[in-house]
Amino acid sequence: MHYTYNTSGTCSRAIDFDIEDGIITNVKFTGGCNGNLKGIGKLVEGMRVQDVATKLKGISCGARPTSCPDQLARACEKYLNDNK
């Protein structure tokens, strides 16, 4: 299942990813720090959605209360809540 999440409070504008059998794949950020976000996408590739949400939730970026990894965690949580 393909999922798109519109971010808030970060340089990236959206996150696209696929979920197959509870596993996250094909993570792509629109906007933001290109190299860092490609790295995050590769690191979470093949992880369980719940694990990504748990590991990345609450990470801040400078003085901002959120970050691109935190937004990915929120996207995963939203996916999990929407698909209970």
N, CA, C and O atoms as a DFTB+ gen file, in Angstrom:
336 C
 N C O
     1  1       0.832      -1.164       0.000
     2  2       0.000       0.000       0.000
     3  2       0.887       1.241       0.000
     4  3       1.813       1.349       0.804
     5  1       0.606       2.158      -0.885
     6  2       1.356       3.412      -0.961
     7  2       0.735       4.418      -0.009
     8  3      -0.486       4.479       0.132
     9  1       1.580       5.209       0.644
    10  2       1.106       6.175       1.620
    11  2       1.863       7.477       1.429
    12  3       3.079       7.464       1.238
    13  1       1.152       8.612       1.480
    14  2       1.763       9.945       1.403
    15  2       1.372      10.713       2.648
    16  3       0.206      10.735       3.043
    17  1       2.365      11.346       3.263
    18  2       2.135      12.143       4.473
    19  2       2.685      13.534       4.227
    20  3       3.858      13.687       3.887
    21  1       1.846      14.555       4.396
    22  2       2.278      15.944       4.265
    23  2       2.847      16.405       5.597
    24  3       2.151      16.411       6.613
    25  1       4.110      16.790       5.586
    26  2       4.806      17.150       6.812
    27  2       4.426      18.542       7.286
    28  3       3.820      19.326       6.555
    29  1       4.796      18.829       8.525
    30  2       4.524      20.131       9.133
    31  2       5.709      20.511      10.015
    32  3       6.173      19.707      10.823
    33  1       6.197      21.746       9.855
    34  2       7.261      22.242      10.707
    35  2       8.664      21.845      10.297
    36  3       9.608      22.009      11.070
    37  1       8.810      21.324       9.084
    38  2      10.127      20.897       8.604
    39  2      10.381      21.446       7.200
    40  3       9.484      21.969       6.539
    41  1      11.624      21.309       6.776
    42  2      11.985      21.734       5.420
    43  2      11.381      20.811       4.367
    44  3      11.028      21.254       3.273
    45  1      11.264      19.532       4.701
    46  2      10.613      18.628       3.754
    47  2       9.121      18.929       3.743
    48  3       8.558      19.366       4.747
    49  1       8.491      18.694       2.606
    50  2       7.070      19.005       2.450
    51  2       6.183      17.760       2.513
    52  3       5.009      17.847       2.874
    53  1       6.745      16.614       2.165
    54  2       5.949      15.386       2.152
    55  2       6.877      14.178       2.252
    56  3       8.069      14.248       1.952
    57  1       6.281      13.069       2.683
    58  2       6.994      11.793       2.730
    59  2       6.105      10.773       2.041
    60  3       4.926      10.641       2.368
    61  1       6.676      10.057       1.086
    62  2       5.991       8.955       0.413
    63  2       6.679       7.664       0.797
    64  3       7.906       7.597       0.855
    65  1       5.881       6.630       1.061
    66  2       6.454       5.320       1.357
    67  2       5.424       4.247       1.077
    68  3       4.236       4.526       0.913
    69  1       5.898       3.024       1.026
    70  2       5.028       1.869       0.832
    71  2       5.094       1.004       2.077
    72  3       6.111       0.962       2.770
    73  1       3.996       0.315       2.351
    74  2       3.920      -0.639       3.446
    75  2       3.494      -1.971       2.846
    76  3       2.463      -2.068       2.180
    77  1       4.299      -2.990       3.093
    78  2       3.974      -4.336       2.628
    79  2       4.135      -5.287       3.805
    80  3       5.243      -5.470       4.308
    81  1       3.037      -5.894       4.247
    82  2       3.046      -6.818       5.387
    83  2       3.664      -6.185       6.631
    84  3       4.419      -6.838       7.352
    85  1       3.342      -4.905       6.885
    86  2       3.832      -4.228       8.069
    87  2       5.267      -3.735       7.981
    88  3       5.823      -3.258       8.970
    89  1       5.877      -3.847       6.788
    90  2       7.262      -3.445       6.559
    91  2       7.282      -2.201       5.677
    92  3       6.571      -2.124       4.675
    93  1       8.105      -1.232       6.062
    94  2       8.198       0.019       5.306
    95  2       9.236      -0.117       4.191
    96  3      10.329      -0.642       4.400
    97  1       8.868       0.367       3.003
    98  2       9.771       0.338       1.847
    99  2       9.618       1.626       1.046
   100  3       8.661       2.377       1.237
   101  1      10.553       1.868       0.163
   102  2      10.493       2.974      -0.807
   103  2      10.224       4.338      -0.170
   104  3       9.350       5.074      -0.629
   105  1      10.967       4.678       0.877
   106  2      10.778       5.960       1.563
   107  2      11.413       7.072       0.745
   108  3      12.591       7.007       0.394
   109  1      10.615       8.096       0.445
   110  2      11.097       9.244      -0.324
   111  2      10.550      10.527       0.300
   112  3       9.344      10.669       0.503
   113  1      11.453      11.452       0.600
   114  2      11.079      12.755       1.130
   115  2      11.052      13.756      -0.018
   116  3      11.883      13.684      -0.923
   117  1      10.112      14.680       0.013
   118  2      10.061      15.783      -0.942
   119  2      10.555      17.023      -0.211
   120  3       9.966      17.439       0.787
   121  1      11.636      17.611      -0.708
   122  2      12.247      18.760      -0.053
   123  2      13.167      18.300       1.071
   124  3      13.392      17.104       1.258
   125  1      13.687      19.256       1.807
   126  2      14.557      18.930       2.931
   127  2      15.999      18.695       2.506
   128  3      16.379      18.982       1.371
   129  1      16.786      18.177       3.420
   130  2      18.220      17.914       3.205
   131  2      18.379      16.602       2.437
   132  3      18.329      15.523       3.028
   133  1      18.565      16.694       1.159
   134  2      18.511      15.557       0.253
   135  2      19.343      14.356       0.716
   136  3      18.813      13.252       0.842
   137  1      20.613      14.558       0.964
   138  2      21.479      13.431       1.331
   139  2      21.090      12.793       2.648
   140  3      21.037      11.569       2.761
   141  1      20.819      13.622       3.646
   142  2      20.430      13.085       4.953
   143  2      19.126      12.303       4.870
   144  3      18.988      11.248       5.490
   145  1      18.183      12.816       4.115
   146  2      16.883      12.154       4.030
   147  2      16.946      10.878       3.202
   148  3      16.208       9.930       3.470
   149  1      17.811      10.845       2.208
   150  2      18.030       9.583       1.482
   151  2      18.622       8.554       2.438
   152  3      18.266       7.376       2.399
   153  1      19.528       9.012       3.294
   154  2      20.137       8.111       4.283
   155  2      19.109       7.558       5.251
   156  3      19.111       6.361       5.537
   157  1      18.237       8.402       5.757
   158  2      17.184       7.945       6.667
   159  2      16.295       6.928       5.961
   160  3      15.940       5.896       6.531
   161  1      15.940       7.232       4.717
   162  2      15.118       6.300       3.947
   163  2      15.762       4.931       3.814
   164  3      15.088       3.909       3.948
   165  1      17.053       4.904       3.553
   166  2      17.770       3.618       3.423
   167  2      17.866       2.897       4.765
   168  3      17.762       1.672       4.821
   169  1      18.064       3.651       5.844
   170  2      18.191       3.033       7.162
   171  2      16.898       2.372       7.632
   172  3      16.940       1.331       8.288
   173  1      15.756       2.962       7.305
   174  2      14.481       2.394       7.771
   175  2      13.913       1.368       6.799
   176  3      12.968       0.655       7.137
   177  1      14.467       1.288       5.616
   178  2      14.014       0.321       4.611
   179  2      14.038      -1.094       5.194
   180  3      15.066      -1.553       5.692
   181  1      12.907      -1.768       5.127
   182  2      12.818      -3.141       5.616
   183  2      12.461      -3.258       7.088
   184  3      12.338      -4.369       7.604
   185  1      12.291      -2.133       7.775
   186  2      11.912      -2.163       9.190
   187  2      10.394      -2.237       9.335
   188  3       9.650      -1.837       8.440
   189  1       9.952      -2.756      10.479
   190  2       8.524      -2.742      10.804
   191  2       8.080      -1.308      11.032
   192  3       8.820      -0.513      11.612
   193  1       6.887      -0.973      10.586
   194  2       6.355       0.381      10.713
   195  2       6.372       0.826      12.178
   196  3       6.765       1.953      12.479
   197  1       5.952      -0.049      13.079
   198  2       5.912       0.286      14.503
   199  2       7.307       0.609      15.028
   200  3       7.461       1.524      15.836
   201  1       8.327      -0.125      14.584
   202  2       9.695       0.117      15.032
   203  2      10.206       1.474      14.558
   204  3      10.900       2.168      15.301
   205  1       9.871       1.854      13.336
   206  2      10.270       3.165      12.813
   207  2       9.627       4.258      13.653
   208  3      10.292       5.223      14.028
   209  1       8.348       4.117      13.950
   210  2       7.631       5.106      14.758
   211  2       8.277       5.245      16.129
   212  3       8.463       6.361      16.615
   213  1       8.618       4.135      16.751
   214  2       9.194       4.153      18.086
   215  2      10.587       4.765      18.098
   216  3      10.894       5.579      18.968
   217  1      11.430       4.387      17.149
   218  2      12.818       4.860      17.126
   219  2      12.956       6.340      16.787
   220  3      13.825       7.016      17.338
   221  1      12.121       6.853      15.894
   222  2      12.313       8.213      15.387
   223  2      11.451       9.275      16.069
   224  3      11.691      10.470      15.898
   225  1      10.459       8.852      16.835
   226  2       9.540       9.817      17.458
   227  2      10.275      10.712      18.452
   228  3      11.059      10.247      19.279
   229  1       9.993      12.017      18.343
   230  2      10.517      12.972      19.306
   231  2      11.845      13.608      18.960
   232  3      12.339      14.445      19.715
   233  1      12.437      13.233      17.836
   234  2      13.700      13.854      17.421
   235  2      13.411      15.278      16.959
   236  3      12.514      15.512      16.148
   237  1      14.184      16.224      17.488
   238  2      13.994      17.622      17.092
   239  2      15.094      18.042      16.125
   240  3      16.092      17.340      15.965
   241  1      14.905      19.180      15.487
   242  2      15.888      19.729      14.552
   243  2      16.200      21.151      15.000
   244  3      15.394      22.060      14.802
   245  1      17.362      21.342      15.599
   246  2      17.704      22.658      16.129
   247  2      16.673      23.081      17.165
   248  3      16.348      22.315      18.072
   249  1      16.162      24.295      17.030
   250  2      15.157      24.819      17.968
   251  2      13.741      24.355      17.623
   252  3      12.803      24.615      18.376
   253  1      13.585      23.681      16.510
   254  2      12.249      23.212      16.104
   255  2      11.837      22.033      16.989
   256  3      12.681      21.225      17.376
   257  1      10.558      21.932      17.306
   258  2      10.093      20.823      18.139
   259  2       9.918      19.512      17.370
   260  3       9.563      18.491      17.960
   261  1      10.161      19.534      16.067
   262  2      10.016      18.343      15.234
   263  2      11.192      18.282      14.271
   264  3      12.044      19.170      14.267
   265  1      11.237      17.250      13.468
   266  2      12.300      17.055      12.475
   267  2      11.751      16.152      11.386
   268  3      10.640      15.635      11.505
   269  1      12.508      15.963      10.344
   270  2      12.069      15.041       9.288
   271  2      11.946      13.608       9.818
   272  3      10.974      12.931       9.484
   273  1      12.901      13.114      10.639
   274  2      12.700      11.779      11.207
   275  2      11.444      11.703      12.090
   276  3      10.704      10.720      12.043
   277  1      11.211      12.752      12.896
   278  2      10.013      12.783      13.737
   279  2       8.759      12.787      12.873
   280  3       7.775      12.132      13.217
   281  1       8.773      13.506      11.768
   282  2       7.623      13.524      10.866
   283  2       7.391      12.145      10.246
   284  3       6.246      11.745      10.036
   285  1       8.470      11.420       9.954
   286  2       8.320      10.051       9.461
   287  2       7.688       9.178      10.533
   288  3       6.831       8.348      10.232
   289  1       8.105       9.359      11.785
   290  2       7.492       8.614      12.888
   291  2       6.004       8.920      12.985
   292  3       5.190       8.015      13.171
   293  1       5.651      10.192      12.858
   294  2       4.242      10.592      12.919
   295  2       3.465      10.010      11.739
   296  3       2.309       9.613      11.890
   297  1       4.087       9.959      10.585
   298  2       3.441       9.357       9.412
   299  2       3.170       7.877       9.669
   300  3       2.102       7.365       9.333
   301  1       4.144       7.198      10.266
   302  2       3.973       5.776      10.578
   303  2       2.858       5.577      11.596
   304  3       2.046       4.662      11.459
   305  1       2.815       6.431      12.614
   306  2       1.752       6.336      13.609
   307  2       0.385       6.572      12.979
   308  3      -0.577       5.868      13.286
   309  1       0.304       7.563      12.098
   310  2      -0.967       7.840      11.420
   311  2      -1.391       6.640      10.583
   312  3      -2.557       6.247      10.590
   313  1      -0.435       6.064       9.862
   314  2      -0.737       4.867       9.074
   315  2      -1.281       3.759       9.980
   316  3      -2.295       3.135       9.668
   317  1      -0.606       3.525      11.094
   318  2      -1.027       2.459      12.011
   319  2      -2.423       2.730      12.574
   320  3      -3.239       1.814      12.676
   321  1      -2.700       3.986      12.940
   322  2      -4.017       4.333      13.476
   323  2      -5.107       4.225      12.417
   324  3      -6.224       3.796      12.705
   325  1      -4.773       4.617      11.191
   326  2      -5.762       4.558      10.108
   327  2      -6.055       3.132       9.659
   328  3      -7.089       2.875       9.043
   329  1      -5.157       2.208       9.962
   330  2      -5.297       0.831       9.467
   331  2      -5.427      -0.185      10.581
   332  3      -4.957      -1.315      10.449
   333  1      -6.055       0.200      11.672
   334  2      -6.292      -0.745      12.774
   335  2      -7.345      -1.738      12.418
   336  3      -7.673      -2.607      13.226
